[in-house]
Amino acid sequence: MTIGRNDSCPCGSGKKYKQCCLLTKEEQQQLEQRRENFYEAKQDLVEKIGDYLVQQIPIKQYDELNEQFKQRTQGRIDSEIEESYFTFWLYFFHEFEHGKRGIELFHEGYQHKLTDEEIIMTERWLQMKPQFLQMVDRTKGALIYEDLRTKETFPVSPDEENISHYYPWMSTLAMIEKMDELYYFNGLRITVPPFNVQNTIEYVEQLVVEQNQSEDKIIQSYFPELIAKLFESPTKEEHLIDVKEHSLTYSLLEPKKVIEFLKSESDIRGEEIDKNKYEFVWAGNWRICKDNACPSDIQLGDVYGNLFLQDDTLVFVGIEKDKQQEMKQRLQQLDEFLTLEKEDEKVIDRFPSKPNNVLVMVDEYVPEYFTFYAQNNIMKEIDEPIPLFNHRTLRELMETSEHKKAIEWLKNLEFNVYRQVTHQFEEVEVTADFNTIRRELGLELSPFVTGGKDRQTTYQQVSMD
């Protein structure tokens, strides 16, 4: 159906189509055309800078600079983008003879061949400075970034060519420039969790003191090192804890008696996998997760261990020493049917915190990502010791002058949970609930949580007997 310019607007405003939604549509088309022209002009100018510098830099010097850049970034940049980052550094950061950057050499030696628009863009690029930026909010038409040093905010275009993916609190070291009322990234930038940027800022502050230079000068001079720092995990080896596997191995005299016993235990669930092969799960601490954004409640229980029975062998595996000993005592009543052959303990990995092993029961129509949220109960983070902060909890941090660390921890967790769940499930209509824990700690609510101030999640203990 075609709508005439003088027809009533189908949105129901009572105005003519040409004075309402047609105007909005035409404005959007004009914006998209200006933006496309802007992108093309940027690309053309980048290519001209590149062509000019290739002519000015001898191949031997170019290769030496390339090798220097790789050494200074410690090989942390993915090989697919390393060359692009190198040229970005040559254009805007590295100082050639007489202390001139690539963009400055280009401006002096090539501006007579540029159009008026290209001269204006080049002069704007000359003034741009890299900023530590973090997304702190989003509106219908923009992602709001904050300069972490000056606290100034910038509405950044959410256009896919400008920002290819979205994560809450995503952070970066980058340069931005304005077109119309929105800002656009200039050149390369890497999106990292809040902790990585904070770690890099602290490194800058350290260099400022050591080198007795301004922050702007440090960022320009040490750009390769800062990029390497962005890729570095703030979690050090000393922040990791050993995760151990505790096992029991039994030889069975009467397997059927052992199978009957395990099936009779109310907190052990099992199934036959193959002939003479069974798998059992021992779980407890059952609770119900109620999330008002989820279409149904979710039942969860902690997995204390798994039992694997095949032919005349039974193996118990768990990550808690006390649960291993509890199962050992429980199986002692079957002494006439089995014999303990081996009791073992070994480190299987190292993690920033103890991993969860949770059994879930959920209605089939509940989206899978809600199961992920329920398993990774964010509320437990309140009283969970954090190795990175000398094993203090979020609640303890909030009671001290270091409450900002609690805020950064939650931002980082929200970033990582969203990144993990979108990588695992792709389409995610509802985010994890970080506002219930923020409310509990007396913090400002996250603007990225689905449901905003009305989002609520609770866990209630239940009996599964």
N, C-alpha and C positions, 0 to 999 in steps of 0.2 A: 504494500500500500504506500503510495506516494503522498507526502505531506506538503501542501503548498505553503509558500512563505507567509501568506496572509491567513492561513488556517489557524484555528486555536491550537495552542501547543499541547501535545498529548500528555505532558507531565501534569496537567490539571491546574496550572497556575492562573489560567484565565487570560493570559497574554497571547499575542500572536506569536506563531512559531519563530518568525524572523526576529522578534524582540526578546526571545527567551532561549530555548535550547539550541536553536540554529546558531545563535550568536556564540554560545558556549562551544558548540562543535567547530565553528569557523575559527574561534580563538585557539582552540586546541590544535587544529590543523596548522595554523600559523606558527604556534609555538614549536610544534614538531619540525616544521620546515626550518625555522631559525636554528633549532638545536642541531639538525642535520648539517646545515651550513657551517655551524660552529665546529662540529666534529671534523668536517672535511678541511676547514681552514687550519685547524690545529695539526692535522696529519700532514698537510702540504708543508707547513712551516717546519715541522719536525724533520721531514725529509730533506728540506733545504739546509737545515743546520747540519744534518748528518753528512750531506754531500760536501758542504764547505769544509767541515773538520777533517774529512778524509783527505782532502787536498792539502790541508795545512799540517797534518801530523804524518811524519815519515813512518813507514810500515814497521821499522825496528822499534821506534818509540811506542807505537800503538801496541805492539806485542808485549813490550815490557810493562806498559801500563795495565794491560789485560792480566798479565801474570801477577802483578802487584795487587790488583783488585781481588783476584781469587785468593791470594794469601791472606789479605786483610779481612775477607769475609769468611775465612776458615772453611771454605767449601760447603757452607750451609745452604746456599741458594740452589734451588733445583736447576739442573742443567738446562731444562727447557726455557727458563727465563733468565738464566745467568747473564747471557750476552746482552739482553735488553736492559738489565739493571746496570751493566757495565757502561753502556752508551748513555744511559740516564745520568750516571755519575759524571761522565765526561762533559755532558752538556751543562749541568747545573752546579757541580760541586768541586771537581778537581781544578786546581789552579795551575795554569800553564806558565810560560815565561811572563815576567813582569806582573805576576799575581793575577792574571786574567783568567776567568772561567770560560768554558766553551761558548756559552751564550753571549758573553761579553765580546769575545773575539769575533763572533758572527755578526753582532750588532755593529761593531766598528768597521768590519771589512766588507760587509755585504748589504748594508741597509740601502745603499744607492740603487740596488736592483729590486727592492721590495715595493709592494703597493702600499698605499697609505694605511690600509687595514692591517697589513702584515707588520708594518712599523709599530702601529699601536699595540698589536698583540705581543711583539717582541719586547717592547718597552715594559709591558705589563709583566711579562715573564722575568725580566731582569729584576723586578722588585719582589717577586714571590719568594717566600721563605718557608722551609719545611716546618710543619707543626705536629705536635703530638695530639692526635684527635681521637675522641671517643664518642660513639653514638649514645646519646642520653635520652632521646625521645623520638617519636615519629608522629607525623600528622598525615592527613589525607594526601597531601601533595609533596611532602618533604621528609627526609630523615634529618633529625637535628643532631649535629655534632658539636662537641665542646672542645675548645683548646684547653688541654689539661694544665697548661702553664698560666695562661692569662684568664681562663674561665669564660672567654668570649664564645658565643654560640653562632653556628652557621647553618642555615637551611640548605641541605644538600639534595640535589636531584636524585630521585629514586630510579631514574631511567636505567634500564638493564645494561646499557653500554657504559654507564658511569659506575654503577654498583651491580655486579653480577650476582651476588648472593647476600643474604641478610642474616645476621645473628644479633641477638640482644647484646648491647654494650661492646660491640665490635670496635676494635681500636687499631690505630695505625700511626706511622710517621709518614707524612705526605704533604704535598702542596695542593692548594685549591685556588680556583679562580672563578670569578662571578660572570654569569651570563643571564640577562634579564634579572629576575629576583632570586635565582637559585645559584648555588655553587657547584662546581664540577672539579673532580680530581684532575690534576695535571701530571702526566707521566705515570710511573709505576708506584704501586703501594701494596703492601702485604697486610691482610687482615689477620689480627692475632687476638688472643684473649687479653683481658685487662691486665692480668699479672705480668704478661710479657712486656707490655708498654711501660708499666710502672717500674719494672726491673731495669728497662732501658733508660728511663728518666733518672733513676738513681745512679746509673753509670755515668750519665751526662753530668750530674751534680758532682760526682767524684772527680771527673776530668776537669771541670771548671776550677776546682780547688787546686788540683795538681798542676795544671797548665797556666793558671791565673789568666784565663781568657773568658770572654762572655759566652753565654749559652749558645747564641746564634753562631759564633765563630767555631765553637766546639762541634756543633751539629754539622756545619759545612766541612770542617777539616776531618772529622772522624765518621763521616757518613757510612763508609763500608763497615767499620766496626759496629756501628749502631744497627745496621741491617742484620749483621751476624748476631747481635744481642737480641734482636726481636725474635729470631728463630730459636733462641736458647730457652730451655725450660727453666723457670725460676725454682723449680723443685730440685734440690741438690740431693746427692747420694745420702747425706746424713738425715734427710727428711723422710727417707723411705723406711718401711718396716718389713721385716721378713714375714712372709706368709708360709706357714708350714703345713705339710700334709701328715696327718696322723693315721696310721693304718693298723689293722689287725688281720692276720691270716690264719684261718682254721682249716684243719683237715676234718672231714665229716665221716662219722661211722655209720650214721643213719640219716641221710639227706632229707628224707620225707618228714621225719620228726622235726627237723630244724625248719623246714618250709612251713609246716603246720604251726609251729610256734610263732614265727615271724608274721604269718597271716593273721594270727589271733591277737596280736598287739594292736591296740587302738591307735597308737601314734605312728604306726609303720604301714605304709602303703606299698604294694608290690604287684608285679605282673610277670607272667611267663613270656619270655622273649623267644625262646626256642625250646626244643626238647631238652629237659634237664638243665635249663638255663633261665635264671630268674634275676630280676632287678628290683630292689626295694629302696624306698626313701623314708628316712626317719625325720619327722618334722614336728614342730611344736610352736608355742607362743603364737597361736592363731589370733588374727585380728581382722577387722573389716575396715577397708578404706572407703570413706564417703567423700567424693569430690562433686560439688554441685555443678560442675561442667561435664561430668561423666554420666551417661544414660543409666548406669546401674552400679551397685556396690561391687567391690572387689575383695575377695577373701585371700589372705596371705598367711603363710606360716614360714618360720625359719627352718631351713634344712640343717639338721644337726650332723647328718652323714648319709652316705649311700652304702648299700650292701649288695654285693654281686655274688650270686651262687651259681656255680656250674659244676655238674657232676658231683664230685666229693670234696669240693673246695668252696669256702666262704671267705670273702674279703670285705672288711669294713674300711671306708675311707671318709675322713672328715678333716676340718681345719682347726678344730678346737680340741686341745689336750683333755679338758675335763669331760667332753662328750665321748672321746675315745675310751676313757676310763669308765664312764657310766655304761657304755655298751658292753665293755668287757665284763663288768659286774653282772649285767643283765643276762649275758650268755653263760655265766657260770652255772646257772641252774640247769643247763643242758650238758653238763660235764660228761654224762654217760653217752652222749651222742656226738660230741665233737672234741677236738684237741687244739689248743692254741699252739701254733707252730712258730709264729713270728709277730713281734710287736715293734713297729717301726715309726720313725719320725724323720722327715727331711724337708729342707727348704725348697719350695717349688717356684717362688718368684718374690719380687720386692715391689711394694706399692706404697703410694702416699698415705693410704688408709686401708683398713681391713675390708676386703671385698664382701659383698652381700651374696648369700646363697638362699634364695627365697622361692618357695613353692606357691603358685598362684592358681586360684579357681575363679573363673570369670564367665559371664554370659557370652555366647558366641557373637552377639551383635555389638559388643563393646570394642571400639577401635583398639588395635594392638598397642598403640603408643600409650594408652592409659595404663596398660599392664606395666610398661616400662616405668612410667611415673610412680606407680604404686610400689613397685619393687625397690626403687631407689628413693624411698621415703625421705623427702627433703627435710621434714620436721626433725628427724633424728640428728641432723647436723647441729642443732642448737647445743646439745650436750656431748657431742663427739669430740674427743681431744684431737687437735690438729698438730701433727708433727712440725709443720712449717712455722708454727707460732709457739714453739716450746711446749707443745701438747696442751695448750690452753684451749678452752671451748669458745664458741661464739658468744655464749652468755657471759663468760668470764671477760672476754675482750670488751664487751659492751659496758661492763662495770668499771673499766679502767680508761685511761687517757688514750688507749690504742683502739678505740671503737672503729676508727677508719679502716683498720685491717679487717674487721668483721664485714664491713660494707663491701670492700674489695673482694673478699672471699666469696660473698654471695653473688656479686656481679660475675666473677670468673666462673662460678658453678653454673649460673644461668646461661652464660655463653656456651659452655661445654655441653650441658644437657641438651640445649636446643640443637647444637651442631651434631651431636651424636644421634639424636632421635630423628633428625631430618635425613641424615646419611643412611640410617637403618630403615626408615619407613617412607621416605620421600615426601608423601603428602601428609602434612600435619595441620589440621584445622584448629587445634586447641593446644596452647603451650602448657608447659608444666607450671604448677602453682607455686610461685615464690612469694606471693603476697601474704599467705597465711603465716609463714615463718617471719617475714618482715614485720607483720602486725604484732606478733608475739614478742619481737625484740624491740619494738617501739621505733622502727625505722620507716622512712618514707617508702611508699609502695612503688613497685616497679611499673613503669609505663608499658612494658612489653608483655605483661601477663594477660591472657585472654580472660575477660570478665572483670578486669580492673579491681576496683575496691570491693566488688561484690563476690569475688572468688573466695571460696572457703573449702578447706580440706581437713578432715579429721580421721583419726585412727582409733578404733574401739576394740578392746580385747573381747574375745568370744571363746566359748568352750566348744570343742569339736568331738567331745565324748559321745 
